[in-house]
């Protein structure tokens, strides 16, 4: 053992003067490790904050909430007896001022709100929220979001109208303690006192309205309090939540996004792994004489492996340390920014487990990608002293690649990387498919480089000497062509995939605005208001069509006799249907945008036992077939229904549709409101919005363009985060490209000398290099573009189920940019070949 430590000490001493040779290796590892460390640390901080502040996110120790209607007086008394209680009513309402109007996500609160946390208002004031909202000089108060002030062109102190009442704006709403649990909101946030709803004409109870009671229990246990309420009111149609219930959906979203970004960061590190391999290959190439000398003095292959492996470990640890510093600094900067954006307290902290995982990735990638060059170094013989340098390290044959000394360590390293990825993401299937995709990408790119060399090798010699030299440089032994295509192609494939995904999602939204989507969606209309709105639409020449559909809320109680609570985990895309109540409707005819794929639709005058039509996305996850029974509770009454058919729903057609539709009959008597859509002639939307708002001040309707603009803003934030992490893969690819050029630097110097001796000018040498780099850049860009397009198509088609549109301009820009980068990087990294004098090179070759 002491002998091995002695070998390792000599290896470290031998490395002292050569660290500058490994700048690219260190940079590749640092970028990849930094990306993973930052993403994992931010994801862990978000998860920790949600768990830590779950009580604040919920707004109390428990929350009793009910959609569509308020709880009874007896129920309210029982809830308030548990502890300090705040009543909250969430609904949509229209606000108007100075001839303009917009939709509000209105929150009406009692004087005790909030029982946990603090409402932040600007300008800061010592007045509590209930005093800001209390009537003064005959006007109740309101605290509104900055967006309301800007779009209505008003300021704090001005008056705006909500429903049928005027409100004085007492402050700008900066943050709510339970804002993070609200999810996506259709309108701009605003707060008023719940006492003001009656005067505003907003006291009617609609399906989209939510009545919540947030309770501070004190010393009581939340489980006992919930059991007490359910025992007292077993038939109550409410949903009682604990803090962990409120945090569940947030944790699921943050976890999913962090998994995706971690894999993007791992892609950057895998690209950097190619740079590690290039750097070690270049180092071994330059140290051939030293290694051969050691072998001639009796050094065994094990001695050579320990020497070089020690150096690789030292360099990998330095690169990992730099990456951890980069990742830690990034997360410390990002967390305060995200805190304000997500309305979650995120103090700048570091997660040791995330940093350790990132370090593990870095070390494993460094070892895995350095293994083959190290095995090649073991093949060097003392006879290498009598050969000219620059030939590159020996290549391993297939027999040597499959030998257990090579295959076993490589297999163990890859298994460790996969295991760490599973541990980090918590999703074995995601890692499996990612690994398959990465392997296919590596294989195709490496194959493309090899095929290019084979093709050029079979071409007859070209008459032009410059072109002939450039092509020969690509397919000669030891050429960096396969590595260049692999490294640059991987980075470009990832960048193009991210760019095309973002463009297709935006195009989908823009297309919906331009073509299929209605101008307005009417929300929560009382049934008695429908004839008035229909008369308005018929008399307005700018309105083309008005469509309406009933809307109810129900709770899925059991499926095929199995209680919903015992179904186990369900896929994320339908999980919302089992988290409290869900939106549903009934219809006589098949809705537009729906196609019955299994079973048959009922007659329009059907009057038999209740039937239900389900979206096809529920069939496979829940194991459903036509004829199965469901039990759905509507307005406190359980209804047993039979599945009549399954429908394929095309949500892009813009029609009014629901995943769960009842047959006509008994459902028509249940409490319900009406949802509608209005289509207008081109350019008439602003005028129709103004007239509709004036005619029906209490009607909640949403300009679809506003909603899609909000979705676009969310998508932009997500796409920017992904692009930022993904761009590191491109930077790594460029660094790897530079490293690949460095591997063949000595050969290029020798080529330049030969060309000069044969009479070539410096210009011809440069042109030959540019032609070589252009071909490599074009192939790498073409392969990267192909892989990026294929990955984007697969994700959009099979995961997101939206059409894929090819953006040729983006692809052309990527291909041209990659070619230019390859030329520039290649010229910069081999510029030294221009300044080498023939006599100097010949003396070096013969010395």
N, C-alpha and C positions, 0 to 999 in steps of 0.2 A: 504493500500500500504506500509506503514511503517513497518507493521508486515512482509510482504514478503521480504522487504529489510533486515530486521533483520535476517530472515531465511537464506538469501543469504550470509550475512556477516559471520554467524556462519559456513556455508558450506565452505567458503574460508578459514577461520581459521582452520577448521577441516582438510583441504587438505594439510596444510603446511608441515606436517611431512610425507606425503604419496606420494609426487611427484615422488620419485625414483621408486615406484611401477609401474609407467606408462611410463617407458622408451620405451617399445615396442609400446605403443599407439602413443607416440610422434614421434617415428622414422617412423612408418607407414604413419602417416599424413604428416610428413615433406618430405618423399620421393615422395609421390604422388603429393602433392602441388608443390614441387620443380620441378618435371618433367613438369607439366602443365605450371607453371610460366615460365620456361626456354623456352619451345617450343613456347608458345604464344608470349613471348617477342621477341624472334628471328624472328618469323613469322611477327609480327607487324613491327619490324625494317626493314625487307626486303620489306614489302609493302610500308612503309613510304619512304624508300630510292628510290624505283622505281618511286613513285609519285614525290618525291622531285627532283630527277635527271633525270626525263624523257627527258628533253631537251638534257642533255649530252648523255644519252643512244641512243637517235635518232641521235645525232651529229649536231643538228641545231634546228631552229624554225620550219622548215618544211623540208621534204625530198621528192624529186621527183625521183622515181625509175622505171626502166623498165627492164624486162628480155628479153634476147635473142638478142636485138639490141639496139643501142644507140638512144637517141632522136635526132631529126633533128636540124640543125643549127638554124632555126628560133625558135624552142622551147627552145633550149639552151640559145639563146639570151634573150628570155622573162624571163627565170628562173633567169639568172644572173642579170637582171635588177632589181630584187626584193631586192637584197642585196648581201653581201659578200657570195660567193659560192665556195664550194669545190667539185670537181668531184672525184668519187670513182668507180672503176671497180673491182668487186669481181668475181673471176673465179678460176678454178682448173688448175694446171700446174705441170709438173714434174721438180724436181730439182735433179741434179746429181753432184757427186764429188768423186774422188778416186775410181771409179768403182762401187759406190753404188748410188742408186736413191731412191726417195720417192715422194709422192704426197704432193703438197702444196695447202693450201687454200690461194691463192695469192690475195693480195689487192694492186691495182695500184692506186695511189692518185696524185692529182694535187698539185702544190706548195702551195696552200692555206690551205691544209688539216693539222690539223683539225680546223674548225671554232669555235668549242666549246670543251673545255677540253684539255688534254695534252697527248701526246704519251710518254710513259715511256720507256727509252732505257738504257741498261747497256753495258759498263760502262757509268756513267752519264757524259754528255757533255753539253757545252753551245751552241753547234751548233743546229740550228733548224732542223726539220726533212727534209725539202726540200734540205738543204745543204748536209745532210748525204746521200740522195738519188741521188744527182746530179753527173754527170760524173766527174771523176778525174783520171788523167793519162790514159785516154782512156777507163775507165771502169765505168759503172753506179753503183750506190750503192744499197745495199739491207739490210734491217734489218729483222732478222729471229728469230724464236722461239728457245728456248734452245733445244728442241727436234730435230730440224734440225741440230744443231751443233753436238749433241751427235751421231745421227744416221749416219751422213755423215762423222763423225770423222774430223771435221774442227773447226777452231776457228775464232774469230773476226780478220779481216785482211786477211783471206784466200779468195780464189775465188771459187765460185760454178757456175754451169751452169743451167740456167732456160730457157727451150725451146731451141732456137738456139743462145742465147747470154750468155756471161760470165758476172757475177756480183761480185763486191767486197763486202764482208760482213763487214758492217760498225758498226754493233752493235747487241746486243741481245735484242729481243723484249720482254719487260716485261708486258706492258699493253696498251690497246687502250681505249680511252674514251667511244667508242660505242661498245665495245666488247660484253657486256652483251646481246645486241640485235641480235647478229649474230647467236645464237642458236648452235645446233650441227654442227660441221664442219668435213668434211671428211678427210681433210689433216691438216698438221702442218701450223700454221700461218706464213706469211711473207709479207713484204711491199716493193714495188718498186715504182718508179715514173711512172705515166701513159704514159709519153713520151717514156719509154723504151719498151713498149709492141710491137711496130712495129718491132724493131730490133730483138726482141726475137721470132718473128713469132707467136705472141699470139694476134694479132689484130683482128683475125676472131671472129665473133660474134656468140656465141652458145646459145642454149636454157638455159643452166645452168648459163651462164654469167649474171651478174646483174650490171646495170649501174645506179648509184645513184648520185644525186646532193643535197648536204646538204646546206641549205640557212640560213644565219643569217639575219633576217628581220629588226632588229633595232626597230623602233617605230611602224611599221606596225603590224596589227593583222593577225594571221595565217589564220583565216577563210576567211578574205577578200582577202588575197593573193591567197589562193586555189581557191576561186570563180573567181578571175581574170584570173588565168591560165586555168581553165576549160571553161570559157566563150570564151577565145581566141582560144583554141584548143579543141572543143567539141568532136572530134573524136580521140583524143590522146589515145594511148594504155598504158598509164602510170598509176602508182599508187602514189597518193600524200598523204603523211602521216604527221600527227601531233605528238607531243611528246607522248600524251596519247595513240595513236595507237601503237607506238613502245613498250610501257610499258604493253599493255594489255596481251600479251601472257606470259610475265614474271610474271605478277601479278597472272594470272590464275594458272600457275605451282606452284608458291610459296604458293598460297592459298590452293591448293589441297594437297600439301605435309604437310603443317602446320595442316590442318584438320586431316589428317591421324595420324600424330604424337600426336596431342591433344587427340585423342581417345585412342591411345596406352598409353599415360600418364594417362588418366582417368581409364583405365584398372588397372594400377598400384594402383591408389587411391581406386578403388573398392576392390581390394585384401586387401589393407590396412584397408578398412572398416571392414572386417572380424576381423582384429587384434584389432580394436577399440572395437568391440563387445566382443571379448575374454577378453580384458583387463578389461572392465567394469564388465563382469561376474566374473572374478577372484577377483576383488575388492569387489563386493557385497558378494561373497562367504566368503571372509575373514572378512567382516564387518557385518555378520549376527547377531552376538550378540549385536553389537551397534545399529543396526536398530531395532531389537526386543526390546531392552531396551527403545528406543525412543517411540515405539508403546505402550509399557506398561506404559509409563509416559503420554500417551494421545496424542501423535503425530498422526495426520491424514495422510491418504495416500497422500493428496496434499502436506503436509509438507515434507514427505519423497521424493516426486517427485521434489519439488523445491530444496531441499538440494542436491540431487544427480545430478539433471540437471544443477545446477549452477556449480558443480564441472566438469561435462562433458564440459560445455561451456568454462570454464577457461582452461582446458587441451587442448581442441580443438584449442583455440586461440593461446596457446603457440606452439602447433604443427604446426599450420598454419604459425605463425611468423617465426619459424625455416625453414619451407619450402620456404617461400618467400625469406629469406636470401640466401638459397641454390640456388633457381632458379635465383635470381638476379645475384649472383656471377657467375653462369654458363653462363648466357647470356652475361655478360660483358666480359668473357673470350672467348666465342665462336664467337662473332661478328667480332672482328679483324681478326680472322682466316678465317671466311667465306668471309670477304671483299676481301682478296687476291685470294681466290679460285673462286669467282663468278665475279670478276672484277667490283664490286659495292662498293661505299664508304659507309661503315657501322661503324660509330663511336660508341664506347661503350655507349649505352643509355638504360634507363629502360622505359617500357611502363606501365603507371599507370593502364590503363584499363585491361591489361593482368594480372597484379598482383592482381587486385581486383577480376577478374574472378576466378583466381586460389584460392584465399582466400575463395570466395564463395563456390567453389567446396569442399574445405576442411571442412568448417563449416557444410555444408549440409550433407556431407558423415558422419562426426562425429555424428551429431544428428540422422540421419536415422539409423545408425547401433547401436547406443546406446539405441534406444527407447525400443526395446524388453527387454533387460536386466533391464532397469529402470522400466518397467511395471511389470516385475517379482519381483523386490524388493518391490513394493507396496503390493504384496500379502503376504509378511512375517508377521507372527503373533507373539504376545508375547510368545506363547508356544514354539517358536524356541529356547528360552533360555534353555529349558529342553531337547533338543535333542543334539546329538553329532554333532560337526561341520564337515564340509567337504563334506556335501551332495550336495552342489551346490545350486544355486538359484532356486526357484520354476519354473517349466515349465508352459508355458501358454497353455491352451486348445484352440481348434479351435474356440470355442465360444468366448473366451476372445480375441483371435487374430482378430476376425471379429467385435468385439465391436467397436463402433465409437471412443471411447477414444484411442484405439490402431490404428485402421485402418485409421482414418482420418488424424492424424498427419503424419503417415507413407506415406500415399498417397500424401499429400501436399509436403512432403520432396522430394519424387521421382519426382513429377511433376516439382518442382523447379529445381532439378538436370537436368532433361530433357530440361527444358526451358533455363537454363544457357548453356547447351551443344549446343542447337540450336543457341543461341545468339553468342556463341564463334565460332562455325564452319560455321554458315550461311547455313546449309544444313539439313532441317527437315527430309528428307528421309534417309540420312546417319545416323542421330541420331536414327531414328525409327528402322532401321535394326540393328544397333549396340545394341540398347536396347533389341530387340527381341533375338539377339544372346547371350547377357549377361544373360538374364533371363533363356534361355534354358541351358546355361552352369551352372549357379547357381543351377537350378533345378535338372539337371542330376547328378552333383557331390554330392549334398545333398542326393538325392535318392540313389546313389551308397553307400554312407556311411551308410544309414539306412538299406538298403538291406543286407549289410555285417553283420550288427549287428543282423538282423533277422535270417539270415542263420546260424550264429554261435550259436545263442540262441537255434536253433532247433537241432543242432548236439548233439549226445549222448556224455556224458562226456568221455574225453580221459583218457587212463590209466596213461599217463605220467603227473605227478603233475605240472611240470614246464610249459608244453604246455597248460594244462588245466587252469592254473592260467593266462597265457598270453591271451588266448581266452576269458576267462571270463572278463578280464580287458577291452576288446574292447566292449563287448555288455552290460556291467553293466550300471545301471542308472547313468546319469551324465558323461558318457564317452565322451572324446573329439574326438572320431573317426570321426563323421560326419564333425566336424570343420576342422580337420586335412586334410581329403580328399578334402574338399572344398577349403581351402586356398592354399595348395600346388598344387592341380590340376589346379586351375586357372592360377597361375604363370607359370607352366610348359606348359600348353596349348598355352599360348601366345608366350613363348620362342620357342617352337617347331614350331609353325606356321611361325614365322619370319625366323627360320633356314631353314625350308623346302621350303619356298618361294624363298629364296636366292639360295638354291641348285638347285631347279628346273629351275630357270631363267638361272643360269650359265650352267646347263646341256643342256638347249635348245640352248644356244649360241655355246657351245663346239660341240654339235651334228651337228649344221649347218656347223661349220668349217670342221668337219670330214667327213660328208656325202653329204649333199645336195648343199651346197653353191659352186659356181664356184671359181676358183682361183683368177680371176680378173674380175672387172667390168669396161667396157670402157665407158667413160663419154663424152658426147657432141662431138662425131665425126662428122666432116663435111661429107656430103653425098659423095663428090668426093674422100674422103679418104677411104671409105669402101672397094672398090675393092683392094686397096693396102694392107689393113689389112687382107682381106680374102686370098689374095695370100700368104702373110707371114704365116698365120695360116696353109694353106695347105702344105707349104714347110717345116714347123718345125715339126720334128717327136715327140716332147714332147707335142704338143698341140693335145688334143683329139677332142674337138668341139669348134666351134665359133658360137654364136647365136647373132642376131641383131634384133632390133625393132626400128621403128621411134619414135621420141620424140618431142612433141610440148608443148607450154604453151598456156593456154586459161583462160578466165575469165567467170565464170557463171553469166550471166546477169539477167536471169529470169527463174522461174520454174512455169510451168502451167500459164504463163502470169503474175505472181507476181514478181516484181523486187526483186532481191536477198537482197537488203538493207531492204526490208519490211518483210522478212521472220521471223524476230524476232530471239531470241537466238537459236542456234543449238547445238547439243551435242559436247563436247570437241573433241571426236575422229574424227569428220569430219569438225571441225571449220576451219582447215587450208585450206580447199577447197574454202572457202568464204573470205579469207583474201588476197585479191589481186588475182594474177593468180595461176593456179594449173597445175601440170604436167598431160599430157594426151597422147594418141597415137591412132593408128588405126591398124586393123588386118583383114586379110581375113579368118583366121580359129581361133577356140577357143584356146587361149594360154594354155600351160601346166600349171597345178596347178589351173585351173578354171573349174567350173562345172556350166552349165546353170541350174538354178532352176526354172525360170519362164520365159515364152516367148520362142522364138526360135531364133537360130543363122542364120545370113544371108548366102547366097551362096557365095562361094569364088570369083566368078566373078560378084558379085552384082554391079550394076551401076545405081540404082535408087535414090530416094530422100535420104538425109542423115539420117542414123540411129545411135543409140548409145546404147552401152551395159554398164550397171552400176553395181558396186559392191553392194551386198545385204545390206551392212551396211548403204547405203543411203536411202533404200526404206522406212522403218518404220519412221525414224525421220522426213523425208520430205513428208510423205504421198503419195509416188509415186506408180504408177501402169504401167504396159505395155500399151503403147499407149499415155502416157502423153508427153507433149512438153516441151523442154528446149531451151533456147537461149544462145549460147556460143560464146563469142567474141574471134576470133583468128586472130592475126596480124591486129587488128583494124577492122576486118570484122565480123559482127554478123551472126551466122549460126543457123537457126532453125532446130532442130533435134527431131526425135521421138524415144522414148524409145522402143527398140526392145526386150530386155531381161534383166534379172538380173543374175549375176554370184556370186557363192560362191568361194572366192579366198583363197587358202591355201598358205599363204606367206612362209610357212616353206619349200616348195618344191624347193625354190631357183630359180625358173624361172623368166623371165622378165615379169612383169605384171603391170597394171595400173587400178585404180578404174574406170576410164572413158575411153572407147574405142569406136572410130568411125568406121563406115563401110567404105570400100574403096570407092573411087570416088573423090568428090570435095576436100576432105581433103588432098589428095596426092599432090596437087599443093601448099599447104600452106608452109611457111618457116618452116623448121624442121632440126633437127640434128638426129644422130643415137646413140642409146645406145646399148651396147653389153656385152656379157659375154664370158669368155674363161675358159674351163676346161682343165687341164693338167694331165699328168700321175703323180703318187705319187712321191713326192720328187723333182719334176722338177721345181717348182714354182720360186725359186730364179734365176735359169739360164734363164728361159723364161722371167722373169721380166727384167733382164739385157739386153737380146737381143731385147726385145720389146722397151725398153727405147732408146737404141742406134739406132734402125731402124726408130723410130718415136719420135723425141725429143719433138715435140709439142703436142703429143697425151696425153690426160689426162686419166689415168687408175688407178684404186684403187685395191691394194691387199685386198681381202675381209677379210683376217685374221687381217690386221691392223684396219679396220673399226670395226670389232667385238671386238677387244682388247680395242678400245676406248669405246665401249658400255659397256664392262665388267668393265672398270674403273669407269664409271658413276654409274653403278649398285652397285659396291662395296661401293662407297661413300654413296649412298642412303641406302643400306642395313646396313652399319655400323651405320648410324644415327638412323635407326629404331631399330637395335639391342641394341644400347646404352640405348635408352629410354625403350625398352621392358625388358631389364635386370633388371630394377628397379622393375618390377612386380615380378620377381623371388626373388629378395632380400626381397621384401615385403612379399612374400609367406613364405620365411624362417623365417622372423620375426613373422609372424602370427602363423607359426608352433610352434615356441618357446612359444608364448603367449598361444596357445591352450594347450600345455603341462603344462604351469603354472596353468591353470584353475584347473586341476586335481591333482596339486602337493600334497595337503594335503591327498587326497584319496590314492595316491601312497605311501605316507609315512605310512599311516595306513595299506595298503596292505603289505608293506615291514615288518612292525612290526609283523603282524599276521604270515607271512611266517617264520620270524625268531623265534618267540615263538614256532611255530610248528616244528622247527628243521632245517629249510632251511638255507643253507650257503649263504654268500654274493654273491658267484659265481652263485648260482641258481637264486637268485633274479635278478641279472643283466641279466642272460640268458632269464628269463621270460620277462623282459622289452624289450630286443633286439628282441625277437620273436614278441612281440606286435607291436613294431615300424616297423619291417620289413613288416608285413602284411599291416599295414596302408600305408607305403611308396610305396609298390608294387601296392596297389589299387589306390592310388592317382596318381602314375606315369602312370598306365595303363589308367585311365580315362582321365588324362591330355593329354596323347599321342593320345588317340582316338579323343578327341575334337580338338586337334591341327591338326591331319591328316584330319578330316572332314572339318575344316575351310579352310585349305590349298587347298584341292580338290575343294571346292566350289569357292574359289577366282580364282584359275587357270582355272577352267572349264567354269564358267559363266561370269567372269569379263575379264580375260586376254585371254581366249580361246586358251590355250596351254595345251598339255597333262600333266597329273600328273604322276610322277614317285615316287614310295615309296622307301625311303632310310632306310632300316631296321637297318643298323649299327647306324645311327643317333638316331633312336628311341630306340635301345637297350642301347646306351650310356646314353640317357636321363632317361630311366627307372632305370638303375643301379645307375646312379648318384643321382636320386631323392631318391631312397631307402637308399643309404648311407647317404645322407644329413638328411633324416628323423631319421635314427638310431642315428647319431651323435648329432643332435639337441635334440632328445628326451632324450638321456643319459645325455647330459650336463645340461639340464633344470630340470632333476629329480634326479641328483646325490645326492642331499641333503637327499633323502630317504635312501641312503646307510648308512649315518652316524647317523641316528636317533636311539637312544637306546630305547628298548621296555619300560623300566620303565618311561623314560621321556615322551614318547608318551602317555602312559596310564594315567600318572598324568595329562597331558594336556587335555585328553578326559574327566576326571572325575572332573576337577577343575571348 
